[in-house]
Every structure is written in C-alpha cells, then in structure tokens.
Amino acid sequence: MSDNKPNNPHQIQLQIDDKVAEGIYVNSANVMFNKGEFVIDFIRVTPPPGKPKVMSRVIMSPIQMKAFLKALENNVEKYENQHGKIILDEKDKKVGFDR
C-alpha cells in the first residue's frame, strides 16, 4: 500500500503562479520598519530619463525577518564557498541596497 506522506514531515509543497515564477529584476531595495513589521521595497532603477520603480513590496513580522536574514546569510555563505567571495566596492556603487 502506498503512503502519500512526504519523506520529511516538515516539508510543504509550494504553489506558484506562472507570472510569479518568471521573477522580476531589481537592482535596489529599501528596508523600513516599525515596532510590528519590516517592509522591504524591491526597486528597479533604470538609466535616465527613467524613474526608480517599486517592483514588489514584502511585509514581514520581526520574527519572520530574523529568520529570513539567517536564510540569506546561510545562502550567501554557500554561494561564496562554491563561487568565491563576493566583493562590495563602495566607490563603484551606482545603484544598490540599503545597508
């Protein structure tokens, strides 16, 4: 008899719409917060005469944000282990992310 349970009981199956699966390109972000939430605006900055445009806004609780930060740090570390250290050069920075 077949059991339809996933191998990992904590694993979930994600659904994603085709349009979301295509992704969007951003080259800047702005992070804001208040006591109850963090807001991240993902922005695309295009050469003049274009205006910076918020392409997506994500709102998270502080606990979710902390978990997200740890996941980002973990994945950057894995990336650098496979592909080499990512160097941030402030003098060449034309568009970027709030830090």
Contacts in CASP RR format, 6 or more apart in sequence:
PFRMAT RR
TARGET T0000
AUTHOR 0000-0000-0000
METHOD contacts of the structure
MODEL  1
MSDNKPNNPHQIQLQIDDKVAEGIYVNSANVMFNKGEFVIDFIRVTPPPG
KPKVMSRVIMSPIQMKAFLKALENNVEKYENQHGKIILDEKDKKVGFDR
6 13 0 8 1.000
24 42 0 8 1.000
24 44 0 8 1.000
24 55 0 8 1.000
24 56 0 8 1.000
25 44 0 8 1.000
25 55 0 8 1.000
26 42 0 8 1.000
26 43 0 8 1.000
26 44 0 8 1.000
26 55 0 8 1.000
26 56 0 8 1.000
27 43 0 8 1.000
27 44 0 8 1.000
27 45 0 8 1.000
27 95 0 8 1.000
27 96 0 8 1.000
28 42 0 8 1.000
28 43 0 8 1.000
28 44 0 8 1.000
28 45 0 8 1.000
28 52 0 8 1.000
28 95 0 8 1.000
28 96 0 8 1.000
28 97 0 8 1.000
29 40 0 8 1.000
29 41 0 8 1.000
29 42 0 8 1.000
29 43 0 8 1.000
29 96 0 8 1.000
29 97 0 8 1.000
29 98 0 8 1.000
30 40 0 8 1.000
30 41 0 8 1.000
30 43 0 8 1.000
30 98 0 8 1.000
31 38 0 8 1.000
31 39 0 8 1.000
31 40 0 8 1.000
31 41 0 8 1.000
31 98 0 8 1.000
32 38 0 8 1.000
32 39 0 8 1.000
32 41 0 8 1.000
33 39 0 8 1.000
33 62 0 8 1.000
33 65 0 8 1.000
36 61 0 8 1.000
36 62 0 8 1.000
37 59 0 8 1.000
37 60 0 8 1.000
37 61 0 8 1.000
37 62 0 8 1.000
38 59 0 8 1.000
38 60 0 8 1.000
38 61 0 8 1.000
38 62 0 8 1.000
38 64 0 8 1.000
38 65 0 8 1.000
39 57 0 8 1.000
39 58 0 8 1.000
39 59 0 8 1.000
40 57 0 8 1.000
40 58 0 8 1.000
40 59 0 8 1.000
40 60 0 8 1.000
41 54 0 8 1.000
41 56 0 8 1.000
41 57 0 8 1.000
42 54 0 8 1.000
42 55 0 8 1.000
42 56 0 8 1.000
42 57 0 8 1.000
42 58 0 8 1.000
43 52 0 8 1.000
43 53 0 8 1.000
43 54 0 8 1.000
43 55 0 8 1.000
44 52 0 8 1.000
44 53 0 8 1.000
44 55 0 8 1.000
45 52 0 8 1.000
45 95 0 8 1.000
45 96 0 8 1.000
46 52 0 8 1.000
46 53 0 8 1.000
60 68 0 8 1.000
76 86 0 8 1.000
79 86 0 8 1.000
80 86 0 8 1.000
END
